[in-house]
């Protein structure tokens, strides 16, 4: 790397958010976020109750180039200033990944610059390094992003040891599927958390799957089944009914109580498994990353547990919890700093819809 900080453009298109960002990366030291922009497809997918892969891919095609222009303009840079193009290589939806990879390949080739494929979860894992309170290695990482719930020991960039993961539904899926059963709109997780604010988390006795399994793995499918059972008892199990109709038929209390009880069950498992990982490794620092990392109850309980045990807890900034281009540019930059980035100059690109983080 040259002494001049490198300018790295990051492109994220793994699912239903198109993200672009520009960072400045010195040979050593903190990476600086120059500009980032994000387009969410939530409104488009709401009518279908979930992400439609073909629609997601088509929307990425429409959005990514305008976002690149916006980011360059806001950063006061031009494309000729870009030294490396980073893009999400996987995991994610194959068609969506191909859009970002194709644009990255075209840009890098046109500019005569190299490109680097980034692991989506590594982007989440490293995203707290852009926060006002960045972590230091080593630490435990709780990755709670979409269909992934994992605990990892992180000793440095690219030095990841898987400690435990979900054996079925991930925490994010438990939030979203339970919310859908309750008639809440897509994406269900944030709506369930909002409804939970007015509920009693002790109103329903819901299971804490694998809480006492003796390992660091997770399971949330049984919780979803219990939520369904409680809704049947409340005569509210109707996938076609909207929340407004449900609220009109019964007092808000029972549904809010069930939402609060569901959230409490998920958060308790995440917190206790995270504390068990810290105890098993002897580490005193934990990073929480991914969409569920924005959950206020999770942050509150982890912070309280950290204070009691002398453990530092780090999070991404709230606006960087969801998928975004900043984390992709950052991950590419940090790999360059430690000499672990696989730079490519050929116009052939590939994606990895399934990609094990512990094996990159």
N, C-alpha and C positions, 0 to 999 in steps of 0.2 A: 504493500500500500504506500502511496505517496504521502508526504507530510501534509499536503492540502487535504482538508476533510472531503471525503467522498460524498457525492450527492446521489442518493438512492431512491428510486421511485418504486413504491409498493402497490400491487394490485391484488385485491381480494374478491373472489367470486365463487366461493365454495357452495353457497346455498341461496339464501334469499336476501342478501344484502350486497350491494356493489360498493366496494370501498377502494379509495385511491389516496395515497399519502406520499409526502416527500420528506426525507430525513437527511440530516447532515451527520456523517460519521467520521470522527477523527481516528487516527491510528490507534489511539488509546483514549479511554475516558468515556463519559456519557454521550449517548446518541441524542441529538436534538431534533425534535419534531418541528419541521418548518411549516407544514400545512397539511390538512387532510379534509376529505369530503366523503360523505356517505349517502347512499340512497337505499332506503328500505322498501321492500316489496310487500309489506304487511297488508296494506289496503287491497292490493291486487289478489292476494291469496285468501283473504278473509271469506270471500264468497264460497270458497271450496273447503273451508275448515282445516286447511293445511297446505303445505307447499306442493305446487304442481310443477314437477321438474322441467317440462317443456316450456311452460310460461316463464319460469325462472331464467332459463337460458336465454330466451328471446329478450327478456327485459335487460339482462346484463349487456347484451349486444347494443341495445339502445342507449344505455347509461354510461358505459365505461369511458368512451372517448370524451364526451362533454365533461365528465368528472376529472379526467386527466388535465384538460384545458383549464378547468376551474382551479385545481390544485397548483398548477404551474403559475397561473396568474396571481393567486393569493400569496404565493411564496416569493413573487417577484423574480422568478427564474424562467428560463426557456428550456425546451427539450434538449438543446445542445449542452446544457449544464449537467444533464444526467450522466452519471458514470456507470451505474449498474441498474438493471431493471429486475426487481424481485416480484415473484408472483406466487400465488397459492397453488402448489402442485397436488395437494391432497391433504387429508381425505375430504370427501364431499360428494356432491352430485356430479357424475361424469360430464354431462353436457355443460353444466355451469362452470366447472373447472376448465373445460376446453376453451371457453370464451376468454377467460382471463389469461390462460396460457397462450392462446393465439394472438391476443393483443400484445402481450409482453414480447412474444417472439417477433412480431412485426416491427414493434418499436425498436427493440434491440438491434435487429438487422438493419433497419433504416438508419439508425444512429451510429452503427458500427461499434456498439458497446456490448458487453457480456450480460447475460441474465442468470438468475439463480432461482431454482424452485425451492419453495419454503413449505415446511409442514405446518398445516393450519393450527394444530394444537401447540406446536412449539411457539407460534406467534402468541397464542393466549398465555402460555406459560411465562413468556418473557415480557409480556405487556406491562407488568408493574414497574419495569425499569424506566418507563416513560412518566411515572408518577412523581409527585413531589416528595414521596418517601420511598425511594427505590430500595429493594432488598440487597443483601450480599449473599454470595455462595458460601457454604452449602445451605439448602433449605428443603423443606417438604413442600411439595406442590399438590394442592387439591384442584384438579381440573374438572370443572362442572360445566360443560359446554354441549348443548344439544343432546345427541345420543351418547355422549361420553361422560363417565364419572370414573376418575382414576386418582390414585394417590401415588406420587412418585418421589423418589429421593433425587435431588438435583445438586450435583457437585460442580457444575459449570456448564457452559454452552455445549450442547451435544453430549453431555455426560448424565444420562438419565437411567434410573433403575426403577422399574415398575414394582410397586409394593402391593397394590391391590386395585381391582377394577370391578365394575358391575358385571354380574353374570346374566342379567336380563335387561329390564328397563333401567335407563339412567335416571338421575335425579330430575333433569330437565323434562324427560319424557313423563315421569310420574306427575310433575306439576301440570304439564300440558294435557295429558290423558285424563287426569282427574278433573281438570277444569272443563274439558269437553263433555264429560259425563254430567257435570253440573249445569250444562247449557251455557257456559261462558264463551265469549267469542274468541277467535284465534288472534294472536297467540295466547293460549290460555294461562300460562304461568304468571305473567304480570297481573292479569285480571283476578286470578285466584288470590294472589298476595294482597291485592287491594281490597277484595272482599273480606279477607281474613282479618283486616284491621278492626272490623266491627264485630268480630266473633270471639267466642270463648275457646281457646285451644285445648281445654280439658273436657269439653262437652261430649266428645266421642272417644272411646277407647280404640284407637287404631294401632295396628301392629308396627313394630320397628324391625323390619326384616334384617336378619343376619347381624343384629346389634351385638349378640353374644356368641358369634360364630368362632371366635378365637383367631380369626385372620383379619385381613384388611380389605376383603372383598365386600361388594354391595349387592343388594337385590331390592327392587322396588315394585315388582309385578304384583306381589301379594298385597301391597298397600292399595294399589289400584282396584283390586278385587274387593277389598274391604270397603272402599269408597262406594263402589257400585252397590254393595249390599246395604249400606246405610241409606243410599238414595232410594232403593226399593222400599225400605221401611218408611221413608218419608213420602212415598208415592210421587217422587220427582224424577224417576229414571225414564226419560224420554229424550232421545238424542235429537229429535226434531223440534223440541220446544225451545224457544229463546229464553234468555234469562229474564227478560221483562215479564213474560207470561208466567214463569215459575214464581217470580216475586209477587205477582198478582194473586196467585193461588194460595200461597202460604206466607206467614210472616217472614221477614228477612232473616230473623234470628237463626232458624235451623240451618239454612244454607250457609250463612256466614260462619256459624259455629263449625260446620263440617269443613269449610275452607280453612279455618284457623287450625283445626285439629289435624288436617292433612299436612299443612305447612309445618306444623310443630313436629310431626313424625319424621318428615324428610330432613328437617334441619337438625333434629337430635341425632339422627344416624350420621349425618355428615360431620357434625362437630365431634362426636365421640370417637368415630373412626379416625378423624384427623389427629385428635389428641393421642390416640393409641399409636399412630404412626410416629408421632414425635417421641413418645416414650420408648418405642422399640428402637429408634435410631439414635436417641440421645441428643437430637438437634433441638435448637431453641428458636427456630424461625420457620414460619409457614407463609406460603404465597397462595392466595385463592384467586383463580382466574376462570373466565368463561361467563356466559350469560347469567347463570344462577348466582355467580359471585356478586351480582348487584342486589341480591335479596337482602332487605334490611334486617330481617330477623337473624339470618345467618351471620351477617356482619356483627350484629349486636352480641350474639352469644359467643362467637369466636373471640371477639375483643374482650369480653368479660372473662372468658376462660384463659385467654392469654395473660391478662393482668394478674390473675390468681397464680399462674404458674411461671411467670417471668418469661413469657414467650412473645416474640414480636410477630405481628400479623400484618401482611402487606396485601394490597389490592390494586388493581388498575384503577385509573380514574373512571368515574361512573360512565362517562361517554365512550370509554374504550373497553367496556365489558362485553358488548356485543361484537359480532364479526366486524372488522374494519381493516383498512389498508395500512394504518399506522403500525399495527402489530406485525404485519408481513414485512414492511420496510425495515422495522426494527430488528426482526429475527435475521433477515438477510445481512443487515449491517453488523450485528454482533457476531455472526458466523465469519464474516470477513475479518473482523478485528482479531479473532483467534486463529485465523488461517484454516477454517473448516468449511468454508463455502465452496461448493462445486460450481464453478463458473463455466458457462457454456456460450459458445459463439456460433454454433451451427444453427440453422433455421428449423431443425427438427425438434419437435417438442412432444412430451408425453405427460400424462397425468396419472395419479395414483388414488382412485376413489376409496380404496382401502389401504391404509398405510399405518403400520405400527410405530408409534413414536419412540418406543424403547429400542427400536432396531435401526433408526436412521444414522 
